[in-house]
Amino acid sequence: MAAADALPIPGKHGRRERLEALVPDVTRTRVQRLWAHASLLIKYATPARVANALLNEYEYRRRRDVLSSYPPTMTIDITNACQLECPLCATGNKSAARAKGVMPLPQFEDMLDQVAERAFQVFLYSWGEPTLVPRLPQYIAAVKRRRLGCVFSSNLSRPLSEAEAEAIVAAGPDRIIVSLDGTTAETHARYRVGSDINVVRGNVQKLRAARERQGRGYPRLVWQFLAFAHNHHQLREAHSLVRPWGFDTLEVERPNLPFGVDDEALAREWFAPEHELRLHGAPDVKDNIGKVCFWPWRVAVLAPDGGLSTCCYVEGDKLDVDNARTRGFFTAWNSPKMAAVRRGVASGHDVPAPCVDCSAAYPQGRPGK
């Protein structure tokens, strides 16, 4: 268990027996995710990619602000539109500041060509729902032609035809992460507003059946369960339903408050007991106590318009550090704003926007908290 998980929640005592189910699940999920990353690195390793990953780790540990390495992981939001209204999501609650759009396939392929020699995996999601992109299989296929790992996360709330499921599987993604937050329709829809659990389950079964018809071991179908105050009691049942519902594994995550929001009442409304006070000096949203946030070094997050963000938690074109479409990826990756973010995050002092509003930028605790 990470040290941050073991920290007490200020002002709260006697909760240990209520945490026994949730904390191991979250810890197990972190191990699973690290193994998934390592597996893709091994699967798609080339001398150039391994050398870049090692250099990137060295530059992170040395806290370099201008990098010679490329990010091993690319997060490319091919669309930032979504049909659901999830309350803590900037897209779902309509607070998103960036205009909705889809990254054109030629622009997407150009971005891949700029990084494919050194990166080893691409995530096709951030603030949007990938299955709303009609040519999604072509985006996946573009990644696979470059021998890169491909992962996307979906609410799977739009009914897929069997032909669509066949095309998605045939394109060759390595993992599909499915957001399903409960074992009953009411519980799931409490946060995934507008989603029907029966549609989600039906889509999972279609993808599973397509995988079996094609004789493939992939994509791995991952059930991602966000543990809220209203649903964490269903985790035990969820474990027993993984295989019957067509999934390969279950991953349990803790939700975050919207970026820049520090609202104890909102945390109490949504968060499970183990993390309902992850505010005001409690363990922060990224379990960053005693560590330097790795996002500005290891992961690039691109919006559909090419805007480069400091991490997946930041939303809005006004908070971009540069634009990879207009300036080229590596120039944007080492822009003066991005270098300033790395310097500030590394020192924990004079942290510039947008990271100044994130507790993950302050390993020893946010000043004044």
C-alpha positions in Angstrom: 0.0 0.0 0.0 1.3 3.5 -0.9 2.2 5.7 2.1 -0.5 8.2 1.1 -3.2 5.5 1.5 -2.1 4.9 5.1 -2.4 8.5 6.1 -5.2 9.2 8.5 -8.0 11.6 7.4 -7.9 14.7 9.6 -10.7 14.7 12.1 -11.9 11.2 11.3 -11.3 8.1 13.4 -12.5 4.6 13.7 -13.0 4.1 10.0 -10.6 1.2 9.4 -13.2 -1.5 9.3 -15.1 0.5 6.7 -12.0 0.8 4.5 -10.9 -2.8 4.4 -12.7 -3.5 1.1 -12.0 -0.2 -0.7 -8.3 0.4 0.0 -7.0 -3.0 -1.2 -9.1 -2.6 -4.4 -7.6 0.8 -5.2 -4.1 -0.5 -4.4 -4.6 -3.6 -6.5 -5.8 -1.4 -9.3 -2.6 0.6 -9.2 -0.5 -2.6 -9.5 -2.7 -3.8 -12.4 -2.3 -0.5 -14.2 1.5 -0.5 -13.8 1.6 -4.0 -15.1 -0.5 -3.0 -18.1 1.9 -0.2 -18.9 4.9 -2.5 -18.5 3.3 -5.1 -20.7 2.7 -2.7 -23.5 6.3 -1.4 -23.2 7.6 -5.0 -23.5 5.1 -5.9 -26.3 6.0 -2.8 -28.5 9.6 -2.4 -27.4 12.2 -1.2 -29.9 15.7 -0.1 -29.1 14.7 3.6 -29.7 11.6 3.3 -27.5 13.5 1.6 -24.6 16.3 4.2 -24.8 13.7 7.0 -24.8 11.9 5.5 -21.8 15.1 5.2 -19.8 16.2 8.8 -20.7 12.7 10.1 -19.8 12.9 8.5 -16.4 16.4 9.9 -15.9 15.2 13.4 -16.8 12.2 13.1 -14.5 14.4 12.0 -11.6 16.9 14.8 -12.3 14.0 17.3 -12.6 15.0 18.6 -16.0 12.8 21.4 -17.3 13.8 21.1 -20.9 13.7 17.5 -22.1 15.6 15.5 -24.7 13.2 12.6 -24.3 9.7 12.2 -25.7 6.8 11.2 -23.4 6.5 7.4 -23.4 2.7 7.8 -23.2 0.6 10.0 -25.5 -3.0 10.9 -24.5 -4.7 12.2 -27.6 -8.3 13.2 -27.1 -9.8 12.5 -30.5 -13.0 14.1 -29.4 -14.0 16.1 -26.3 -17.7 15.6 -26.8 -19.7 13.2 -24.6 -23.4 12.3 -24.4 -23.5 11.8 -20.6 -23.8 14.4 -17.9 -21.5 13.2 -15.2 -21.6 15.8 -12.4 -17.9 16.0 -11.5 -16.7 16.0 -15.1 -16.2 19.3 -16.9 -17.7 17.9 -20.1 -20.7 16.3 -18.3 -21.5 19.3 -16.1 -21.1 21.7 -19.1 -18.3 23.8 -17.5 -15.8 22.7 -20.2 -14.1 25.8 -21.7 -12.9 24.3 -24.9 -15.1 24.2 -28.0 -16.3 20.6 -28.9 -14.7 19.0 -31.8 -13.0 15.9 -33.4 -9.3 15.7 -34.3 -9.2 15.1 -38.0 -7.7 11.8 -39.0 -4.9 13.3 -41.1 -3.9 15.6 -38.2 -4.0 12.6 -35.9 -1.8 10.6 -38.2 0.6 13.5 -38.4 0.9 13.7 -34.7 1.5 9.9 -34.5 4.3 10.2 -37.1 6.0 12.8 -34.9 6.2 10.6 -31.8 5.9 7.0 -33.0 9.6 6.3 -33.0 9.9 6.9 -29.3 6.5 6.7 -27.6 5.1 3.2 -27.0 1.4 3.7 -26.2 -1.4 6.0 -27.1 -4.6 6.7 -25.1 -7.5 7.8 -27.4 -9.5 9.6 -24.7 -9.4 12.3 -22.1 -12.5 14.6 -22.0 -14.7 12.9 -24.6 -16.4 9.6 -25.6 -14.4 7.9 -28.4 -17.3 5.8 -29.7 -19.0 9.0 -30.8 -16.3 9.3 -33.5 -17.8 7.5 -36.5 -14.3 6.5 -37.8 -13.0 5.3 -34.5 -11.7 2.0 -36.0 -9.5 4.0 -38.4 -8.0 5.9 -35.6 -7.2 2.7 -33.8 -5.8 1.2 -37.0 -3.6 4.2 -37.5 -2.0 3.6 -34.0 -1.5 -0.1 -34.7 0.1 0.4 -38.1 2.9 2.2 -36.2 3.2 -0.7 -33.8 2.1 1.3 -30.8 0.0 0.2 -27.8 -3.6 1.5 -28.1 -6.0 2.0 -25.2 -9.3 3.8 -25.0 -11.8 4.4 -22.3 -15.5 4.5 -23.0 -18.9 4.8 -21.2 -20.2 2.4 -23.9 -23.6 4.0 -23.5 -24.3 4.4 -27.2 -25.7 1.1 -28.5 -23.2 -0.6 -30.8 -24.2 -2.7 -33.8 -22.5 -6.1 -34.2 -20.7 -4.6 -37.2 -19.4 -1.7 -35.2 -18.2 -4.1 -32.5 -16.5 -6.3 -35.1 -14.7 -3.3 -36.6 -13.5 -2.0 -33.3 -12.1 -5.3 -32.3 -10.6 -6.0 -35.8 -8.7 -2.6 -35.6 -6.7 -4.1 -32.7 -6.9 -2.0 -29.5 -5.0 -3.5 -26.6 -7.4 -2.4 -23.9 -10.9 -1.0 -23.7 -11.7 0.5 -20.3 -15.4 0.6 -19.6 -16.9 3.0 -17.1 -19.5 1.1 -15.1 -20.1 2.5 -11.6 -22.3 0.0 -9.9 -24.1 -3.4 -10.3 -27.6 -2.0 -10.6 -29.2 0.4 -13.0 -30.0 3.0 -10.4 -26.6 3.0 -8.8 -24.7 3.2 -12.1 -26.9 6.1 -13.4 -26.5 8.1 -10.2 -23.2 9.4 -11.5 -23.3 8.3 -15.2 -26.3 10.5 -15.9 -27.9 9.4 -19.2 -26.4 5.9 -19.2 -28.3 2.7 -19.2 -26.5 -0.2 -17.6 -28.2 -2.7 -19.9 -26.8 -0.9 -22.9 -23.3 -0.9 -21.4 -23.5 -4.6 -20.6 -24.9 -5.4 -24.1 -22.0 -3.6 -25.7 -19.5 -5.4 -23.6 -21.0 -8.7 -24.7 -20.9 -7.7 -28.3 -17.2 -6.8 -28.1 -16.5 -10.0 -26.2 -18.3 -12.0 -28.9 -16.5 -10.2 -31.7 -13.2 -11.0 -30.0 -14.1 -14.7 -29.8 -15.3 -14.9 -33.4 -12.0 -13.3 -34.6 -9.9 -15.6 -32.4 -8.2 -12.8 -30.6 -6.9 -12.4 -27.1 -7.4 -8.6 -27.3 -8.7 -6.1 -26.6 -8.7 -6.8 -22.8 -12.1 -5.6 -21.5 -11.6 -3.7 -18.3 -14.4 -2.8 -15.9 -13.5 0.5 -14.3 -15.6 1.2 -11.2 -15.4 4.7 -9.7 -16.0 4.2 -6.0 -18.4 6.8 -4.7 -20.3 7.2 -1.4 -23.4 5.7 -3.0 -21.9 2.6 -4.7 -18.8 1.4 -2.9 -20.9 -1.1 -1.0 -21.4 -3.0 -4.3 -17.8 -3.7 -4.9 -18.0 -7.2 -3.4 -20.8 -8.1 -5.8 -18.9 -6.4 -8.7 -16.0 -8.8 -8.2 -18.3 -11.8 -8.7 -19.8 -10.3 -11.9 -16.5 -9.6 -13.8 -16.6 -12.9 -15.9 -20.3 -13.3 -16.1 -20.7 -9.8 -17.6 -17.9 -10.4 -20.1 -15.0 -8.5 -18.6 -11.5 -9.6 -18.1 -10.7 -7.7 -15.0 -12.0 -5.1 -12.5 -10.2 -1.8 -11.7 -11.4 0.4 -8.8 -10.7 4.1 -8.9 -11.4 7.0 -6.7 -13.1 10.1 -8.2 -11.7 13.6 -8.2 -13.3 16.9 -7.7 -13.3 19.2 -10.8 -9.9 20.9 -11.4 -9.4 23.8 -9.1 -12.4 23.0 -6.9 -11.8 22.7 -3.2 -15.3 22.0 -1.8 -15.7 19.9 1.3 -19.5 19.7 0.9 -19.1 18.4 -2.6 -16.6 15.9 -1.4 -18.9 14.7 1.3 -21.7 14.3 -1.2 -19.8 12.1 -3.6 -16.8 10.6 -2.0 -16.7 7.2 -0.2 -15.6 7.4 3.4 -12.0 6.4 2.7 -11.4 9.6 0.7 -14.3 12.0 1.4 -11.9 14.6 2.9 -9.1 14.5 0.4 -8.9 18.3 0.9 -7.4 20.8 3.2 -4.2 18.9 3.9 -5.7 15.4 3.5 -4.1 13.1 0.9 -4.5 14.9 -2.4 -6.4 13.9 -5.5 -3.4 12.2 -7.1 -1.9 10.5 -4.0 1.1 12.8 -4.4 2.2 13.2 -0.8 6.0 13.2 -0.7 6.3 12.8 -4.5 6.9 15.1 -7.5 4.0 14.9 -10.0 5.2 13.0 -13.0 2.7 14.2 -15.6 4.7 17.1 -17.1 7.5 14.7 -17.8 6.0 11.3 -18.7 2.7 12.0 -20.4 1.6 14.4 -23.1 -2.1 15.3 -23.2 -3.4 16.7 -26.5 -6.9 18.1 -27.2 -8.7 17.7 -30.5 -7.5 21.1 -31.6 -3.8 20.2 -30.8 -3.7 22.1 -27.5 -1.1 20.6 -25.1 -2.2 20.3 -21.5 0.0 19.6 -18.4 -2.1 16.6 -17.5 -5.4 14.9 -17.9 -6.9 16.8 -15.0 -6.7 20.2 -16.7 -9.4 21.3 -19.1 -9.7 24.4 -21.3 -7.8 26.0 -24.1 -6.9 29.0 -22.0 -4.8 26.6 -19.8 -2.9 25.0 -22.6 0.9 25.4 -22.4 1.2 25.4 -26.2 -0.3 23.9 -29.4 1.3 20.8 -31.0 -0.7 21.2 -34.2 0.5 24.7 -35.0 4.0 24.5 -33.5 5.0 20.8 -33.9 4.9 18.3 -31.0 8.5 18.5 -29.7 8.6 22.3 -29.8 5.3 22.4 -27.8 6.6 19.7 -25.4 9.5 22.0 -24.5 7.8 25.3 -24.8 8.7 28.0 -22.2 5.4 27.5 -20.4 5.9 23.8 -20.1 9.5 24.2 -18.9 8.2 26.7 -16.3 5.6 24.2 -15.1 8.3 21.5 -14.7 10.6 23.9 -12.7 7.7 25.0 -10.4 6.4 21.5 -9.9 9.9 20.1 -9.2 10.6 22.8 -6.6 7.1 23.1 -5.1 7.6 26.9 -5.3 6.4 29.6 -7.7 4.3 27.0 -9.5 2.8 28.6 -12.6 -0.7 28.2 -14.0 -2.4 25.9 -14.5 -0.6 23.7 -11.9 -0.7 26.4 -9.3 -4.4 25.3 -8.6 -3.6 21.6 -8.2 -2.6 20.0 -4.9 -0.5 17.5 -6.8 2.0 20.3 -7.5 2.9 20.5 -3.7 4.4 17.2 -2.5 4.8 18.6 1.0 1.3 20.1 1.2 -0.1 23.2 -0.4 1.1 26.5 1.1 -1.5 28.0 3.4 -3.5 24.7 3.8 
